[in-house]
Every structure is written in structure tokens, then in C-alpha cells.
Amino acid sequence: MHPVNRHGARLSLRELTTDDVDAVLSIYGSPEATEHLSFTPRSRDDVDGIVARSMASATASPRDEYALALTRKDSDALIGFAHLALDPHQQRAATIGGAPRADSWGLGYGRETVRLLLALAFADLDLHRVWAAQSPLNDAAAKTLSAAGMTEEGRIRGHVHVRGAWRDSITYGILREEWAADGDA
């Protein structure tokens, strides 16, 4: 599916462009914004590569990765990075993730972002299951995933090696029928 243009009450998802590099760098280059992510801050060259690969994967056939810009509905400016990747180890399943710019924290955008990704997964891509993994110390992500209708499923021990140490991940999941029953279908 290309291009992705999905809209919520206040936010939208769209394809990344080369004009988004600086905005993505403001997230992926920030120690604060990457504190709970599975990687350390990225350089400008790293982010150039991420955006270029994301743009190339957008037109792949079949498409198995959706790296998207999160914007306010009234603006095209990127305020976050959202990601959905088909899971090669599960039938009709995907993993999701995202990272808002630090100046967008605390505005209630997290739940809407997750719901937009779930709508992409279930309504547009006809998937069966979506899951996400988050740092055990990221209370905001835990609240966001739960508020969006996802269920905590467990802990993957020693899942991510970041900042010189292995870190666990807490997983959340949702099935298509649970999403549909929640009223967002």
C-alpha cells in the first residue's frame, strides 16, 4: 500500500520525504527522545540513511515496512516517527513503534498515534495481530499502549543490547477482533 495517508482527530500519518531529515534528526539524534528506545542517538548521516531506506521501502513490492511521518492534522510538519513492520515469524502480524519529538510529549498524542497504526494494520492491511515492545522503565509508553487497547503480554528477557547492557522488553499485543470491538474499526 502506497502512499499511506491516514488521519485521526488531531494527527495524520504520511510517507516520509527528504524534507523530513531534520525533523527525524531532532528525535533520533536526541539523548532525551531516545532514552527508552533500542538504540543510542543517531548522527545526521545515520538519519539520512534511515529516511532514504524508508522512502525506498515505501515502494517495495511486496511492502513489508511502513516508516511514516506523524504530523498534526493541520500541518505537514513532522512531530514524530511511526513504524509498522510485518513480522516474518508470524502470519498476518506486525510490530509497531514510534517516537514523538520531545516538544510533543504530554499532549496526549500517543494513544492517537497507536490507534492510527492499528487502523493501518487492521483496516488497510487486513492483519490479524499487532504487537509492540517497550522499555520496562518507560511508564508513558506502557500507559499509551494500554490506553490504545493493547494488552500487556509479557517480558522478553535480555531482548535489546543498548548502552553497553542487555535490556528486557515488555510486550503488548492486540488482535483484530479486539480492535474491532473497541469501536475504531
C-alpha positions as CSV (number, residue, x, y, z in Angstrom):
1,M,0.0,0.0,0.0
2,H,1.5,3.3,-1.1
3,P,1.1,6.1,-0.3
4,V,-0.2,6.0,3.3
5,N,-2.4,8.9,4.3
6,R,-4.3,8.1,7.4
7,H,-6.0,10.7,9.6
8,G,-7.2,10.8,13.2
9,A,-8.9,13.5,15.1
10,R,-5.7,15.6,15.6
11,L,-3.0,13.7,13.8
12,S,-2.0,12.2,10.5
13,L,0.4,9.6,9.2
14,R,2.1,10.1,5.8
15,E,5.0,8.9,3.9
16,L,8.5,10.3,4.7
17,T,10.2,12.7,2.4
18,T,13.8,14.0,2.2
19,D,12.4,17.2,3.7
20,D,11.8,15.3,7.0
21,V,15.5,14.5,7.7
22,D,16.0,17.5,10.1
23,A,12.8,16.7,12.0
24,V,13.7,13.0,12.3
25,L,17.1,14.0,13.5
26,S,15.5,16.1,16.2
27,I,14.1,12.8,17.5
28,Y,16.7,10.2,16.7
29,G,19.6,12.5,17.5
30,S,18.3,13.4,20.9
31,P,19.5,11.7,24.0
32,E,16.2,12.6,25.8
33,A,14.0,11.3,23.0
34,T,16.0,8.0,22.5
35,E,16.4,7.3,26.3
36,H,13.9,4.4,26.2
37,L,14.5,3.3,22.5
38,S,16.5,0.3,21.4
39,F,19.4,2.5,20.1
40,T,21.5,5.4,21.1
41,P,21.3,8.9,19.4
42,R,21.9,8.8,15.7
43,S,24.0,11.1,13.6
44,R,22.8,13.2,10.6
45,D,24.3,10.6,8.2
46,D,22.5,7.8,10.1
47,V,19.2,9.7,9.8
48,D,19.8,10.5,6.1
49,G,20.2,6.7,5.6
50,I,17.1,5.9,7.6
51,V,14.9,8.3,5.7
52,A,16.4,7.1,2.3
53,R,15.8,3.4,3.2
54,S,12.3,4.3,4.5
55,M,11.4,6.0,1.2
56,A,12.8,3.1,-0.8
57,S,10.9,0.5,1.2
58,A,7.6,2.5,0.7
59,T,7.5,1.5,-3.0
60,A,8.8,-2.1,-2.5
61,S,6.5,-4.9,-3.7
62,P,5.5,-6.5,-1.6
63,R,5.8,-3.8,1.0
64,D,6.7,-5.1,4.5
65,E,7.7,-1.9,6.3
66,Y,5.9,1.4,6.9
67,A,8.2,4.1,8.3
68,L,5.9,7.1,8.5
69,A,5.9,10.7,9.5
70,L,3.5,11.7,12.2
71,T,2.1,15.2,11.7
72,R,-0.6,17.4,13.3
73,K,-3.7,17.2,11.1
74,D,-3.4,21.0,10.3
75,S,0.3,20.9,9.4
76,D,2.6,18.8,7.2
77,A,5.5,19.2,9.7
78,L,6.8,16.0,11.2
79,I,6.2,15.8,15.0
80,G,7.0,12.1,15.3
81,F,8.2,9.0,13.7
82,A,5.8,6.0,13.4
83,H,6.7,2.5,12.3
84,L,4.9,-0.7,11.4
85,A,6.8,-3.8,10.1
86,L,5.3,-7.0,9.1
87,D,6.5,-9.8,11.3
88,P,8.2,-12.5,9.2
89,H,7.8,-15.0,12.1
90,Q,4.0,-14.7,12.4
91,Q,1.2,-15.0,9.9
92,R,-0.6,-11.7,9.2
93,A,1.1,-9.9,12.1
94,A,3.2,-6.8,12.6
95,T,5.1,-4.9,15.2
96,I,4.6,-1.2,15.8
97,G,6.7,1.5,17.3
98,G,7.1,5.2,17.4
99,A,8.9,8.2,18.8
100,P,7.4,11.6,19.2
101,R,9.5,14.8,19.3
102,A,10.2,15.8,22.9
103,D,8.2,19.0,22.5
104,S,5.2,16.9,21.6
105,W,5.3,14.9,24.9
106,G,2.4,15.3,27.3
107,L,-0.1,16.5,24.7
108,G,-2.0,13.2,24.5
109,Y,-0.8,12.2,21.0
110,G,0.5,8.8,22.0
111,R,-2.9,6.9,22.1
112,E,-4.0,8.5,18.8
113,T,-0.7,7.6,17.1
114,V,-1.0,3.9,18.2
115,R,-4.7,3.9,17.1
116,L,-3.6,5.2,13.7
117,L,-1.1,2.5,13.3
118,L,-3.6,-0.1,14.4
119,A,-6.1,1.2,11.8
120,L,-3.4,0.9,9.2
121,A,-2.7,-2.7,10.3
122,F,-6.2,-3.9,10.6
123,A,-8.3,-1.8,8.2
124,D,-5.8,-1.3,5.4
125,L,-3.5,-4.3,5.6
126,D,-6.0,-6.9,6.9
127,L,-3.7,-8.2,9.6
128,H,-4.7,-10.5,12.4
129,R,-2.3,-9.4,15.2
130,V,-0.1,-6.4,16.2
131,W,2.4,-6.3,18.9
132,A,4.8,-3.7,20.4
133,A,7.8,-3.9,22.8
134,Q,8.8,-1.2,25.2
135,S,11.5,-0.5,27.8
136,P,10.4,-1.6,31.3
137,L,11.3,1.9,32.5
138,N,9.1,3.7,30.0
139,D,5.9,4.3,32.0
140,A,4.5,6.7,29.4
141,A,4.7,4.0,26.7
142,A,3.0,1.4,29.0
143,K,0.1,3.8,29.7
144,T,-0.2,4.7,26.0
145,L,-0.2,1.1,24.7
146,S,-2.8,0.1,27.3
147,A,-5.0,3.2,26.6
148,A,-4.9,2.3,22.9
149,G,-6.4,-1.1,23.7
150,M,-3.3,-3.2,23.7
151,T,-2.8,-5.9,26.4
152,E,0.4,-6.5,28.3
153,E,1.6,-10.0,27.2
154,G,4.9,-10.5,29.0
155,R,8.6,-9.8,29.3
156,I,11.3,-10.7,26.8
157,R,14.4,-11.0,29.0
158,G,17.7,-9.7,27.6
159,H,15.9,-8.6,24.4
160,V,17.9,-5.5,23.4
161,H,21.5,-4.6,23.7
162,V,21.8,-0.8,24.2
163,R,24.2,1.5,26.0
164,G,26.5,-1.4,26.8
165,A,24.0,-3.6,28.5
166,W,21.2,-6.1,27.8
167,R,17.7,-4.7,28.5
168,D,14.4,-6.5,28.9
169,S,11.3,-5.5,26.9
170,I,7.7,-5.6,27.9
171,T,5.4,-6.7,25.1
172,Y,1.9,-5.7,24.3
173,G,-0.5,-7.1,21.7
174,I,-3.9,-6.7,20.2
175,L,-5.9,-8.9,17.9
176,R,-8.1,-7.7,15.0
177,E,-11.3,-8.7,16.8
178,E,-10.3,-6.8,19.9
179,W,-9.5,-3.7,17.9
180,A,-12.9,-4.0,16.0
181,A,-14.8,-4.5,19.3
182,D,-13.1,-1.3,20.7
183,G,-15.0,0.8,18.2
184,D,-12.2,2.0,16.0
185,A,-12.9,-0.4,13.1
